[in-house]
Structures are given as C-alpha cells and as structure tokens.
Amino acid sequence: MTRGGTAVAVTGRGACTPAGDGVAALWSGLRRATATMRRITHFSTEAAALGSAGFVPGPGEEPDAPERTLDLATRSVAEASRDAGSPPTHRTALVLGTTEPGEVGLPTGDGAQPPPDRFFAGLLAARCAARFPAFGEALTVASASASGAVGIAVGRDMVLAGDADTVFVGGADALVETAFHGLSSLRTLSPEGCRPFTRVRRGIGVSEGAGMLHLEPLDRARRRGAYVHALLAGAAVTNATDHLATPRAAGIRLAVEQALADAGLDPDAVDLINVHGPGPGRATEWRSTRCARCSGPALPRIPIVSTKSVLWHLQGAAGAVEALACVLSLEHATLTPTRVTGEPDPAFADLDLVPAARPAPGLRTALSISCGLGGLNAALVFTKGSHA
C-alpha cells in the first residue's frame, strides 16, 4: 500500500520516439522490439564510431530542423493534453528535462542571427509553454541522462505542494552535433548501439525523442472523471559519484530505497524494474540492476527490462520515455522484452530479462531507474491505476 496522500495520478501520456509518433506507436514498438534506426545525414560522423541513430519515422520529419527539440516536446505535450482531456491553464505547470545545449553556432553568412532565447537551454520549457494558449510556471531540468526522470520527480513535488493544479512532466532531445560529438569524444558510442546484458558491449547508440506525462492530484482526477493510467507513488533523486561517467552503486541504491520508502512500499512489492541499462560496459548494468537489490532474494523473480535495448539512448528524454513504458506495462498488464543481441552476459544469468513480450496479470508496481553523467540518479515508483 502507498502512503495516503502521496500518490499522484497519471492521466495523460504523450510520446515521439524511434518507435513512431505517438503513444500507440511506442507501445507497439516496445512490444515487438522494433524501432527506426538510420544513417545520420544532417552532420558529419566521419570521426565517430557510430554513423546511425534513432529517429522519429514518418513523412515531414526533419532531424536537422532548428527547433527540433522544441517541436518534439510540443507534440508530446499536445498528445498528453488530449489524452488527459485537460488543456493547459494558468494553474498548469510544465517541467521539461533535456540535455539540449542551446544555440552554439555563429550568425550565418547572410547576416541572419538566431533569436536571443535560442542561446539558453534553460528557456526550452518556457518556449514550449508559449506555444499553447495558456500555461503557468515552466521549468527546464538539465540532469544529463536522468533529466526526464528528474523532471517527473520535480513535477510530482509541485503537485503535492499545491504549486500547480496539474503538471506536464517529461523530457525531449533532438540529435544535435555538439552533443553527439561530445559523447564520441568520451568514447561512449558504439556502431552496435545499445546492447545491455550482452557479453560483448562497447558503448551506446543515441536517438531523438520526447516523452510526457500529465500529473494531477488523485482526488482531482476522480472529481472530473478522468481515466487514471497509473499512479506515481514515489520518487527520489540522488547525486553520488566516483567517476564522471560511471554511476556509484551507493547513489543508485539510495535513490531506489528512498523512492520505495516515499511510496510506502516494501521492496518485495516491486513487480517490474526498468533499469537504466544503456550498455556501455558491465558496470552500468551491474550497478543499476543489482542496486535494486533492496528487493533482496526476490530480485531473480522480478522481470528486468531495458527500454534502451530497443529505442537506444534518448538522451534527456530517456528517463521520461522509460517511465512512460512502465505506465504502459501496468495499464496493459504486459511485459515488454529486453532485446539482447549476441551472447548473453552470464553475470545476469539468474535474472528474468524478459526475452519476449508476455502477459503479466499480476503486475501492480513498477520501478524505473535512471542515471546520468556526474552521478545523477533518479528512481520512480508507479502503481497500477484504475478508471476514476
């Protein structure tokens, strides 16, 4: 059981991912373990180990559009708003996670210059909110790969504190040259993309995308007769590191323990864990998976899923889309597969990595774990919702 008064209702969902445009396409892609990966053509990748990436498929999709991150965010907010039946008002907040570095180029040769607000990544949420007739507070969260998950935790706090009646929370990122080559310089990229839980894994693949949830107090959702897709029952954010690019086990464990305590749940109540699992090396999978060991001896029976095995790394949107994946699994009582390509790593032989999609009628609680450069960690606990 969750502690009274801390669960927040998830009443809207939106997404743009390499699985397709919209939540329905995301769910279909996750169940079938399919997504759109193609060559990067809008900047040079000659010096990088990786020449392809995940893109939102469909006509008219332009990954090099100047406002690509903003467009992806706007579309996911709009879908979440329609799904919730709750258009933004002056009492609606937007919390948007991103790694978008802002405009870093110089003015073009014809004298044209980007608008001043494009130089500041922190204005991304404000610029997204400005695309709608009404919005209240807009907050941008930049917490590396954990940005989307941290944004969700922040938005939940705003709802519980009464700072907003409803909050759109999530993350968005386009594939931009500066971020891509930054990862390349860290020797993080691999031509094989994300291969979590395989014996041989050399790095990650990256993608563009966005994911959004609409949060509101449970009693408000009930009063207006909203459909409650899931409950966000607990959340925690920690920061602890021994190395810039490698998460510290204690920090991940603390985030998981605090999120479960916040939800008022015992560790053995967890029925699904969506781990960070990008696949750059054994340490990340090992720590983000085994640090859920607060589940103790129950861990081998708990299904472990890595959404990145299908969608690759969605950068600042990763944590938000992975949270949405948990919501969808709870709603549909179905586990989505972890796509393990190549020989499995025997270090994880005792775990249920969900090799194929399967029904999970007893699924009631899902834990999503996100990690970011610099030791940033976020854990989110979702429980099964019901029609209000």
Beta strands, then each sheet from edge to edge (+ up, - down):
strand 1: 8-17
strand 2: 20-21
strand 3: 37-39
strand 4: 52-54
strand 5: 92-97
strand 6: 138-141
strand 7: 166-173
strand 8: 209-217
strand 9: 230-239
strand 10: 241-243
strand 11: 246-247
strand 12: 272-274
strand 13: 304-305
strand 14: 334-335
strand 15: 358-359
strand 16: 365-372
strand 17: 376-384
sheet 1: 2+ 1- 8+ 7- 5- 6-
sheet 2: 2+ 1- 9+ 17- 16+ 12+ 13+
sheet 3: 3+ 4-
sheet 4: 10+ 11-
sheet 5: 14+ 15-
end
